[in-house]
């Protein structure tokens, strides 16, 4: 955007350059994909466990937002070393290791489709669409684990209102970044990329739905979906697409990655629901991460405990059919 | 060959192999105390013990082909111990699931057992190993008789197949590791099938020869 105030810090200023210009690490990363080093890498991982990810930068002027839970926040280290980000590998520790040199600057998000004012937004633009808020949400993975995260961002509706969707826009489609040079593990993940997700328009416009640029007081770590991602707290985690490059307002229900790969397990709606079990796992209980090995499983709540705010979106719908 | 033989028949070798079989457990416990089981330690322990169960089943299945191919019949001394370690690790795997993962929620686990095919097949593989562990003693070989004992213990083939299918059905999309295990188990079972077919052909060849001999003697 051209109306950038010169005095203000821009997003590219706050992104640590060292995180993506460390050539030696990059070369070693390339090397490590080769056979000889792989064996050693596996062995050292076996002995030492996952490495911690890159160091994000503190975000200023973040106010306390609405909808926060009073539950204990999950230790940050757990949220940054245990990730599902299949473009960087399918092991839980893979993203924190493999996303270290992921380039998040420059970054452009194209907002397009059934809108009056399509835009290509830089991170600087995105950072000032609305005041940044900290919102502490429960986040429930379909793999029956959950975390409590202090996300930073603003309601997605602020971005939608900026581009002015037309009455034809009934759904929103999200597309994540994909590039096999930066994500050499991607082709082995067993699901098609780029990662696609989608929401119905009323779900996307719900105030709980967050466009997220940070967590734990800082910008997003690469492995958690830097530089910008979605957070939809009443749906299973895979609905909250990471590292967004395209947001498209569309007429028809868009294809979504997991639903395309295994439709009987992953529905389009994917609302957290202990009574509807996907084929693979029981969704009745979950493990809250950070509690240690002897922490008991806790009962899973319908809509992940956000039913008072979102259940009305689905009134009259058979949630067993539209899982 | 003399050195190899004395190593393989030494009672100390058995002690060393026993200690080696405990290394995966020791590493797991060590990681636990070092706080290195990651954010989801229950899942970590489940995957670790599950992995090592399949590996020990594979190692056990390696004994017979290695004895024959490398001409080291003494390896038979370690087969029972290796098989029992496979059973040991599957017991750890199963108890992690019922205790740490589901905390004895029996009705829920039962529903899972019936509904989720990866749990059904994994449980079947585990149950199949129980009679093998019980009848692994010399006394049971005697009681059952060698032939029947051997037949019963072929159930390990089914257990290994069940273990691999359990893993294959459990993963979400990245099937590389279960397919690697499938390839190894497949090769070990294929070798047995080949050995069995070869033996049968040889046997029928000798049978033919012995049955023909009197004929040739008469015509001669």
Interface residues (C-beta under 8 A of the other chain):
Chain A: X47 X48 X49 X50 X77 X78 X79 X81 X82 X86 X90 X92 X93 X145 X188 X189 X190 X191 X261 X262 X277 X279 X280 X281 X282 X284 X285 X287 X289 X290 X292 X293 X294 X296 X297
Chain B: X27 X31 X32 X36 X37 X38 X39 X40 X41 X42 X43 X45 X100 X101 X102 X103 X105 X108 X111 X112 X115 X116 X118 X170 X172 X173 X174 X175 X176
